[in-house]
Amino acid sequence: MATSEQLEREAETTRAQIAATLDELRGRLTAGQMVDQIIDYTRDSGGGEFFRSFGRQVAGNPLPVTLVGAGLAWLMMAGRRGPARNGE
């Protein structure tokens, strides 16, 4: 049978291990590291090529991009007014 001193030592050891694990996780989850992981994932998965190609298309075709942007802005502004009412 375990004594209360042994149980307290085991509990303290477990607390120390959990604290160390949490500190390690906090270190891994900094904003900079998350951004680095996202960038690495994008490069490895072909997303980088998509964005480079998209950038070239935007630079080569500025008029369609401008029209799409104006259309989206118009839709957003129309949504702010609320639903149209008959007679107003």
Rosetta constraint file for C-alpha pairs under 8 A:
AtomPair CA 2 CA 6 HARMONIC 6.19 0.50
AtomPair CA 2 CA 7 HARMONIC 6.71 0.50
AtomPair CA 3 CA 7 HARMONIC 6.38 0.50
AtomPair CA 4 CA 8 HARMONIC 6.09 0.50
AtomPair CA 5 CA 9 HARMONIC 6.21 0.50
AtomPair CA 6 CA 10 HARMONIC 6.17 0.50
AtomPair CA 7 CA 11 HARMONIC 6.04 0.50
AtomPair CA 8 CA 12 HARMONIC 6.09 0.50
AtomPair CA 9 CA 13 HARMONIC 6.11 0.50
AtomPair CA 10 CA 14 HARMONIC 6.13 0.50
AtomPair CA 11 CA 15 HARMONIC 6.14 0.50
AtomPair CA 12 CA 16 HARMONIC 6.19 0.50
AtomPair CA 13 CA 17 HARMONIC 6.26 0.50
AtomPair CA 14 CA 18 HARMONIC 6.18 0.50
AtomPair CA 15 CA 19 HARMONIC 6.10 0.50
AtomPair CA 16 CA 20 HARMONIC 6.18 0.50
AtomPair CA 17 CA 21 HARMONIC 6.21 0.50
AtomPair CA 18 CA 22 HARMONIC 6.16 0.50
AtomPair CA 19 CA 23 HARMONIC 6.17 0.50
AtomPair CA 20 CA 24 HARMONIC 6.24 0.50
AtomPair CA 21 CA 25 HARMONIC 6.23 0.50
AtomPair CA 22 CA 26 HARMONIC 6.11 0.50
AtomPair CA 23 CA 27 HARMONIC 6.26 0.50
AtomPair CA 24 CA 28 HARMONIC 6.36 0.50
AtomPair CA 25 CA 29 HARMONIC 6.21 0.50
AtomPair CA 26 CA 30 HARMONIC 6.77 0.50
AtomPair CA 28 CA 33 HARMONIC 6.79 0.50
AtomPair CA 29 CA 33 HARMONIC 6.51 0.50
AtomPair CA 29 CA 34 HARMONIC 6.37 0.50
AtomPair CA 30 CA 34 HARMONIC 6.31 0.50
AtomPair CA 31 CA 35 HARMONIC 6.26 0.50
AtomPair CA 32 CA 36 HARMONIC 6.20 0.50
AtomPair CA 33 CA 37 HARMONIC 6.13 0.50
AtomPair CA 34 CA 38 HARMONIC 6.23 0.50
AtomPair CA 35 CA 39 HARMONIC 6.15 0.50
AtomPair CA 36 CA 40 HARMONIC 6.11 0.50
AtomPair CA 37 CA 41 HARMONIC 6.05 0.50
AtomPair CA 38 CA 42 HARMONIC 6.09 0.50
AtomPair CA 39 CA 43 HARMONIC 6.22 0.50
AtomPair CA 40 CA 44 HARMONIC 6.13 0.50
AtomPair CA 41 CA 45 HARMONIC 5.93 0.50
AtomPair CA 42 CA 46 HARMONIC 6.30 0.50
AtomPair CA 42 CA 47 HARMONIC 4.69 0.50
AtomPair CA 42 CA 48 HARMONIC 5.57 0.50
AtomPair CA 43 CA 47 HARMONIC 5.95 0.50
AtomPair CA 43 CA 48 HARMONIC 4.91 0.50
AtomPair CA 43 CA 49 HARMONIC 7.68 0.50
AtomPair CA 44 CA 48 HARMONIC 7.91 0.50
AtomPair CA 46 CA 50 HARMONIC 6.64 0.50
AtomPair CA 47 CA 51 HARMONIC 6.36 0.50
AtomPair CA 48 CA 52 HARMONIC 6.19 0.50
AtomPair CA 49 CA 53 HARMONIC 6.03 0.50
AtomPair CA 50 CA 54 HARMONIC 6.01 0.50
AtomPair CA 51 CA 55 HARMONIC 6.02 0.50
AtomPair CA 52 CA 56 HARMONIC 6.31 0.50
AtomPair CA 53 CA 57 HARMONIC 6.23 0.50
AtomPair CA 54 CA 58 HARMONIC 6.20 0.50
AtomPair CA 55 CA 59 HARMONIC 6.16 0.50
AtomPair CA 56 CA 60 HARMONIC 6.01 0.50
AtomPair CA 57 CA 61 HARMONIC 5.88 0.50
AtomPair CA 58 CA 62 HARMONIC 5.61 0.50
AtomPair CA 58 CA 65 HARMONIC 6.45 0.50
AtomPair CA 61 CA 65 HARMONIC 6.83 0.50
AtomPair CA 62 CA 66 HARMONIC 6.11 0.50
AtomPair CA 63 CA 67 HARMONIC 6.22 0.50
AtomPair CA 64 CA 68 HARMONIC 6.13 0.50
AtomPair CA 65 CA 69 HARMONIC 6.12 0.50
AtomPair CA 66 CA 70 HARMONIC 6.10 0.50
AtomPair CA 67 CA 71 HARMONIC 6.10 0.50
AtomPair CA 68 CA 72 HARMONIC 6.19 0.50
AtomPair CA 69 CA 73 HARMONIC 6.15 0.50
AtomPair CA 70 CA 74 HARMONIC 6.10 0.50
AtomPair CA 71 CA 75 HARMONIC 6.25 0.50
AtomPair CA 72 CA 76 HARMONIC 6.22 0.50
AtomPair CA 73 CA 77 HARMONIC 6.17 0.50
AtomPair CA 74 CA 78 HARMONIC 6.09 0.50
AtomPair CA 75 CA 79 HARMONIC 6.21 0.50
AtomPair CA 76 CA 80 HARMONIC 6.61 0.50
AtomPair CA 77 CA 81 HARMONIC 7.15 0.50
AtomPair CA 78 CA 82 HARMONIC 7.45 0.50
AtomPair CA 79 CA 83 HARMONIC 7.66 0.50
AtomPair CA 84 CA 88 HARMONIC 7.88 0.50
